[in-house]
Amino acid sequence: MTENIESKDAPASEGERELVLPGDVLAEGKFKAGSGTYFENGKIYAAQLGIKSVRANFINVVPLAGQYIPKVGDQVIAIIIDMGPSNWLTEINSPYPAPLHITEVPWRVDFGDTARYLKVGDVILARILMVDEVKHVQVSMKDRSLRKLQGGLLMEIPHSKVPRVIGRNGSMIQMIKEFTGCRIIVGQNGRIWIDGTTDSVTVAVRAIKKIDEEAQCLGLTERLKEFLETEMKDKKV
């Protein structure tokens, strides 16, 4: 059974939050099967428990739980957990470790000199460079937007909630930035880096937790706006 049952040839709009179960019929006709779904006998079915999403005629199911599975091109926030003479090992909130080779950083690093640039415990903004068929993963920092993240606060949410935190066309995270004045970076792996004054960071963290807790609810954007207005007024940030 599903919540908000509707005609299957007219999927929910992007603003609706429909919980679906594995095997539920999601759509038929002009729509295409996206992630978390499968196509059979002219119909699209849910392959997992999650939230139904419609994007450019593709029907997707965003999982409610589970570990982050890296995909090429994803922007992630990684933590250095080990190093060797020619690479660093990063932890990306996934079952799979992700090496970062010295050829994939913005600096010219000599063999054996890795500790000069990144140390165990450092936090970096990286991109998934490669994922092979047995889930060997590599990350890269070779882009002007990718860098070591210094200072700030690091928090985690379920990676499945990242699209909700970002919002349509970035609307949700932009609202939090505008109200709090914080610098915020969201990784596809569920890690979020926030930098600002103590009070503004506190409000931003609470706002993101609110999205996490109420991700399935309708009207979240307006409630979040009211929350931010009240919090920022009370703190006079």
N, C-alpha and C positions, 0 to 999 in steps of 0.2 A: 504494500500500500504506500501511497505517497501523500504528502500534505499539499494543499492547494491543487487538487485534481482538476484537470482541464482537458480540453480537446487535444488529442495528440498530433493533429495536423496544424496546430497553432501553438508552438512552444511559448513558454513564459518570456516576457520581455526581460531585458538585462537588469531592470531595477527590481524584479521579483526574486524572492529567495525560496526556491522549491527544493525541499529535501527529498532525495530519491534513494531507493534501495537497489541492490544488484538484481538485475532481471526486469526492472520496471521499463515499460515502453516509454520512450521519451519523445519520439517524433517519427514521421514518415513523410514521403513526398520529396519536396525540394531540398530538404536539409541533409547535411553531411555529418558522418560520425567523426567526432573529435576525440580528444584524450579522455580516458576513463569511460569509453563507450565501445559498443561493437554493433555491426550491421548484420542483420539476418532476416531473410524473407521479406525484404522491402521495408523493414522497420529498424529504428535505432534503439538500442537497449542500454541501460546503465550497467557498467561492469563492476561498479564499486559503490559503497555508501558515500554520499556526498551531496553537494549543492549543484543543481542544474544551472548551466550557463549557456547563453547563446551569443556567439561572436561571429559575425560575417557569414551567416548561414551554417556555421559549424555548431553542433551540439556537443558540449563538454560536461564532464562531471568533475568538480573540484573536490578532492578527498577531504574528509573531516579530520583524518588522523593519518599517521604513518610518517616515516622518516623521509627527509629530503632526498630525492633521486636526481643527481646532477644531469643537466642537459647542456650541450654545447651552446655557448653564447650567453648563458645565465651570468648575471652579475651577483657575486657572493661576497660575504664578509667572512674572511678566513683567519684562523689563529695559527701562528707558527708553533709547532710542537716538537720539531727536531730539525737538525741541519747536518749536511755533509759538506765535502769540499766543493761540490758543484751544484748542489741544490738544497732546498729547504723542504721539509714535509709540513703540509698544512692540514688543519682539521676544519672541515666545511659543514659541520652539523649533519653529517651523512654517514652511512655505514662504510663508505669508501674513502681512504686517505687520498690526498691530492698533492703530489709533488709540484714544486715550483722550481724550474731549472734556471740557472744563471743567465741563460740566453733569453729568458722570458721576463726580464725585469728592465726598468728604464735606466739602470746604471751599468757601467762597464765593470764587471766583477771578475777579479782574477781567481783562478783555481785555488781553493783553500782559504779564500778571504771572505767567505759568506757571512761570518759573524760580525763583520764590520758594518754590514748594511741592514740585516734583520736578525733578531735574536729570538730565542724561545719566549713565547708570551706576547710577542708583538702582534698587533691586529692590522690586517691589510684589506683593502678593497681590490678584488681580483675578478677575473672572468674565466669561466670554464672553457678551456682551449680544446680539450679532447676527451671523449668517452668512448672506449672501444666495446666490443661485444661481451667481454668478460668484466666490464665495469672498472677497467683501469682508467683513472682520471688524471688529467693534468690541468693546472691553472696557469694563467698568464697575468702579468701586470703591464704588458706592452701596449698601453693606451694612455693618452694624456689625462683621462678621467680616473685612472686607477692609481692608487698610492697607498702609502702607510698611513693609518689613521691614528693620530696622536691625541691624547686627552679624551674628553668626552665620556659618555656612558654607553655601555653595550648591553642591550636587552635582547631577549629571544621570545618569539611567538611561534606557534605551529606554522610551518611553511605554507600550509594550505590557506592560511588567513592573509597571506601577503597581498593578493589581489584586492581584498576588501580594504586593507590598510591604505593601499595606494589609491584606490577609487578609480572611477571611470575617468580616463584621460588625466590621471594624477590629481583629481579634484580633492580627495580626502586628505592625502598627505600634504598637499599644498595649503589646505585650510589650517592644519595644525602648525605648519611653518609660519603662516602669516599671523596667526594669533599669538604664538609664543616667541617668534623671532629666532627660533632654534635652527641650527643646521642639522638636517636629518638625512641619513642615507639608509635605504632599505635594501637588504640583500634578498635575492630569491630563495635563499636557504633559511629564511626566517630570522635572521639576525638584523638588528636595527641599531645604528650608531647615532647618538644624539649629543649635540654640543651646544651649550648656552649657559645662561646664569642658572644658579641652583634652583630658584623658584620656577623658571621657565622650563627647565628640563623636567622637573617634578610634574608639571602640568602636562607636558608632552607625553611622558611615560603613562600617566593616568589615562590620557585620551586614547593612546594606543591599546592599553589594556581594555578599555571600554569597547573598542572596536572588536578586539579578540573575543570578548565575552558575549557581545551582542551581534556577531557577524551574520547570523541567520535572520535577524529581525528586520522588518520593513521600517522605513522612516528613520534609519540610523543617522543619516546625514544631518537632518534637522536637530535631532537630539544631541549629536556631537557638537553642533554649532552652539546650541544653548549651553552645553556643559563648558565649552571653552570661554564663552562670553562671561559666564558666572565666575569661573575659576580665575580668569585673568583680572576681572574687576575686583574680586576679593583680595587677590595678592598684589594688585596694583603693579604688575610686572611691566 
